Amino acid sequence: MSRLVEFDEISIDFYDQTDIMGTGDAPSSNFGMPGGGSVDNYGNANTYPAAMTRSKSALIAQSTKPLLEKTVNRLKTLRGKRARLWRVDADGERQYQYARLINVSVTRTTDEARNLINAIQSVSCSWILDSDTWLGEFSGVWRLNDGYKLNDELQLNSGEVIELITSPQVETITITQDDLYSKKFVRGVSIVITAPVGSSFSSIVIANAQGATLTFSGTVAAGTELIIDALTNTVTNDGADAYDDLTITYASDYPFSWFPLFLGDNEITITHNGAGTIRFDYTEEHV
């Protein structure tokens, strides 16, 4: 099983750790019927937890009591901060998500004689998580000033830039399950379309086999980029907001994600007017 190891670049990989893990409660909305039973107002759509908590307790051990107190105080100063919370799974893969540290509890031992000899302290921490999924390996194009570090599960040349030549053009993106069976479908894909210098790009329709369709009514000027970001629910055309130019048709049973990528082969059809490139940047998501 996974364990929490780092928050805001500070190690929290201590001794005798107990991590409290769970899925959180998925939202439900059932209407009771007069004759018994109920009707699920969400129908067949998947639902996902809102705010989730994650907590851990552990023993901090240091060589001296002043060093122990410094370690505990450093952790306490992070209370209220939102930053990356990292975990390591059974295969050693690091995964993260953003979380806010809401509580740091320190339990004093009553065995003062033992405490004088051994600089040991019991501590527990609780976080509110941004998401119900953890982000793993990144697939896409990244820049050195994007806020990532070289040990953040990035791989050089991991992204694929697709040349758009014909219309419609069919491409396949494959997401394979891992050995721990922890991957789930990707909700936060970022689609980047680039028009070459000297040629504009328009009439863009991106569709998958599950029914999700993104239709962009604007024009991507020569030498500029259109970014459709399903993670942040934003659309920018040459850096300017272009949300109103996008029409979204959601995939059946997945009305909360603009353009999900599922485990296995994702057949994607791109219809367009003009030549250019497209890429799909995403980070693998884990339960």
C-alpha positions in Angstrom: 0.0 0.0 0.0 1.1 3.6 -0.5 2.4 5.9 2.2 2.7 9.7 2.5 6.3 10.8 2.3 6.6 14.5 1.5 4.6 17.8 1.8 5.8 21.1 0.5 9.3 19.6 -0.1 9.6 18.6 3.5 9.9 14.9 4.3 7.1 13.3 6.4 8.5 9.8 6.0 8.8 9.0 9.7 8.8 5.9 11.9 5.9 3.6 12.8 3.6 5.3 10.4 -0.1 4.8 10.2 -1.8 6.2 7.1 -5.6 6.5 7.1 -6.7 6.0 3.5 -10.1 5.7 1.8 -12.1 6.6 -1.2 -14.4 9.2 0.4 -18.1 9.2 -0.1 -19.5 9.6 -3.6 -22.4 12.1 -3.8 -25.8 10.5 -4.0 -29.3 11.9 -4.6 -32.1 9.4 -4.2 -35.7 10.4 -4.1 -38.0 8.1 -2.1 -41.0 6.7 -3.8 -44.4 6.5 -2.0 -44.6 2.7 -2.7 -41.1 2.0 -1.5 -37.7 2.1 -3.1 -36.1 5.2 -4.6 -35.1 6.9 -7.8 -31.5 7.9 -8.3 -31.4 11.5 -9.6 -28.0 11.0 -11.1 -29.2 8.2 -13.3 -26.3 6.1 -14.7 -23.7 9.0 -14.4 -20.6 8.4 -12.3 -20.3 10.6 -9.3 -17.1 11.6 -7.4 -16.4 12.8 -3.9 -16.0 16.4 -3.1 -13.6 17.4 -0.3 -11.7 14.3 1.0 -9.3 14.0 4.0 -6.1 12.1 4.4 -4.3 11.7 7.7 -1.3 9.9 9.1 0.3 9.4 12.5 3.9 8.6 13.1 6.9 8.8 15.4 9.5 11.4 14.8 13.0 10.4 16.1 16.0 12.7 16.1 19.5 12.5 17.7 18.8 15.3 20.2 15.7 16.9 21.8 16.4 20.4 20.3 16.6 18.8 16.8 13.4 17.0 17.5 11.6 20.2 18.5 12.9 21.9 15.4 11.5 19.2 13.2 8.1 19.3 14.9 7.9 23.1 14.8 8.8 23.1 11.1 5.9 20.8 10.4 3.5 22.9 12.5 4.4 26.1 10.6 2.9 24.4 7.5 -0.6 24.3 9.0 -3.0 26.0 6.6 -0.7 25.8 3.6 -1.7 24.3 0.3 1.1 22.5 -1.5 1.9 19.2 -3.2 1.4 16.1 -1.0 3.4 13.1 -2.2 3.0 9.4 -1.7 4.9 6.4 -2.7 3.1 3.2 -3.9 4.2 -0.4 -3.4 6.2 -0.3 -6.7 8.1 2.8 -5.6 6.3 5.2 -7.9 5.9 8.7 -6.6 2.4 10.3 -7.0 1.1 13.6 -5.9 -1.9 15.9 -5.6 -2.5 19.3 -4.1 -3.7 19.4 -0.5 -4.1 21.7 2.4 -2.6 20.8 5.8 -5.4 21.5 8.3 -4.1 20.0 11.5 -0.9 19.0 13.2 -1.4 17.2 16.6 1.5 16.5 18.9 1.1 14.0 21.8 3.5 14.4 24.7 4.7 11.2 26.4 4.2 10.8 30.1 7.3 8.6 30.3 9.6 11.6 30.9 12.6 9.4 31.8 12.3 7.6 28.4 11.8 10.9 26.6 14.9 12.4 28.1 17.0 9.5 26.8 15.3 9.2 23.4 14.3 12.2 21.3 11.1 10.7 20.1 7.7 12.4 19.5 4.3 11.2 18.4 2.7 13.4 15.7 -0.4 13.2 13.5 -1.3 15.3 10.5 -4.5 15.8 8.5 -5.0 17.2 5.0 -7.9 18.2 2.8 -7.3 16.9 -0.7 -8.1 18.7 -3.9 -9.1 15.5 -5.7 -10.0 11.9 -5.4 -7.1 10.9 -7.7 -3.3 11.0 -7.4 -1.2 12.2 -10.3 1.6 10.0 -11.6 3.6 9.9 -14.7 3.2 12.9 -17.0 2.8 12.4 -20.8 3.2 15.5 -22.8 5.5 18.4 -23.5 6.9 20.2 -20.5 9.1 23.2 -20.0 11.7 23.8 -17.4 9.8 26.8 -15.9 6.5 25.0 -15.5 6.9 24.4 -11.8 8.0 20.7 -12.2 11.1 19.2 -10.8 13.3 16.5 -12.5 12.1 13.9 -10.0 8.4 14.6 -10.5 7.8 11.5 -12.6 8.6 13.4 -15.8 10.2 11.7 -18.8 12.1 13.5 -21.6 10.3 13.4 -24.9 7.3 11.6 -23.4 4.8 13.7 -25.4 3.7 13.0 -28.9 3.1 15.9 -31.3 0.7 14.7 -34.0 0.8 16.2 -37.5 -2.7 17.0 -38.7 -2.7 16.4 -42.5 -6.0 14.9 -43.5 -9.6 15.7 -42.3 -11.0 13.8 -40.6 -8.0 12.2 -39.1 -8.1 9.3 -36.6 -5.5 8.9 -33.9 -5.2 6.5 -31.0 -4.0 7.2 -27.4 -3.4 4.2 -25.3 -3.4 4.2 -21.5 -2.3 0.9 -20.0 -3.2 -0.4 -16.5 -0.3 -0.7 -14.0 0.7 -3.8 -12.1 -1.0 -2.5 -8.9 -4.3 -1.9 -10.8 -4.4 1.6 -9.5 -4.9 3.7 -12.7 -8.2 5.1 -13.6 -9.4 7.2 -16.5 -7.8 10.6 -17.1 -10.0 13.6 -16.5 -7.4 16.4 -16.8 -6.2 16.2 -20.4 -4.8 19.4 -22.0 -5.2 19.6 -25.7 -2.8 21.9 -27.5 -3.3 22.8 -31.2 -0.7 24.8 -33.0 -1.1 26.6 -36.3 2.1 26.9 -38.3 3.6 30.1 -39.4 1.8 31.4 -42.5 -1.4 29.3 -42.1 -4.4 29.6 -39.9 -6.4 26.7 -38.4 -10.2 26.5 -38.0 -13.4 24.4 -37.9 -11.9 22.2 -35.2 -13.9 19.2 -33.9 -12.3 16.6 -31.6 -14.4 13.5 -30.7 -13.8 10.2 -29.0 -15.6 6.9 -29.4 -17.5 7.3 -26.0 -19.4 10.4 -27.2 -17.3 13.3 -25.9 -17.0 16.0 -28.5 -15.2 19.4 -28.4 -16.2 21.9 -31.1 -14.2 25.1 -31.4 -15.8 27.8 -33.5 -13.0 30.3 -33.5 -9.8 30.5 -35.7 -6.3 29.8 -34.5 -4.1 32.4 -36.2 -0.9 31.5 -37.9 1.9 30.8 -35.5 -0.3 30.7 -32.4 -1.7 28.0 -30.1 -5.1 27.0 -28.9 -5.1 25.3 -25.5 -8.2 23.4 -24.3 -7.5 22.5 -20.7 -10.0 20.0 -19.2 -8.2 20.0 -15.8 -8.7 23.8 -15.2 -11.8 24.1 -17.5 -10.2 26.9 -19.5 -9.7 27.7 -23.2 -7.1 30.1 -24.5 -6.5 31.1 -28.1 -3.1 32.9 -28.5 -3.2 33.5 -24.8 -6.6 35.2 -24.8 -9.7 33.6 -23.1 -11.8 31.7 -25.7 -14.1 29.8 -23.5 -17.2 31.1 -25.3 -15.9 29.6 -28.6 -16.0 26.1 -27.3 -19.0 23.8 -27.4 -18.8 20.6 -25.2 -20.8 17.4 -25.7 -20.1 15.1 -22.7 -19.4 11.4 -22.9 -22.3 9.2 -21.8 -22.2 8.5 -18.0 -19.2 11.0 -17.6 -20.9 14.5 -17.5 -18.1 15.9 -15.2 -15.2 15.7 -17.6 -14.8 17.6 -20.8 -12.8 14.9 -22.6 -11.9 11.8 -20.6 -9.2 9.4 -21.7 -10.0 5.8 -20.7 -7.9 2.8 -20.0 -7.1 1.0 -23.2 -7.2 2.4 -26.7 -8.8 5.8 -27.1 -9.8 6.4 -30.7 -10.0 10.1 -31.4 -11.2 11.7 -34.5 -10.1 15.2 -35.4 -11.9 17.3 -38.0 -10.3 20.5 -39.1 -9.7 23.1 -41.8 -6.0 23.8 -42.4 -2.7 22.1 -41.5 -1.2 22.1 -38.0 -0.3 19.9 -35.0 -2.1 18.6 -32.0 -0.9 17.0 -28.8 -2.7 15.6 -25.7 -0.9 16.4 -22.5 -2.0 14.5 -19.4 -0.8 13.1 -16.1 -1.8 9.5 -15.2 -4.4 9.4 -12.4 -4.5 6.8 -9.7 -7.0 5.8 -7.0 
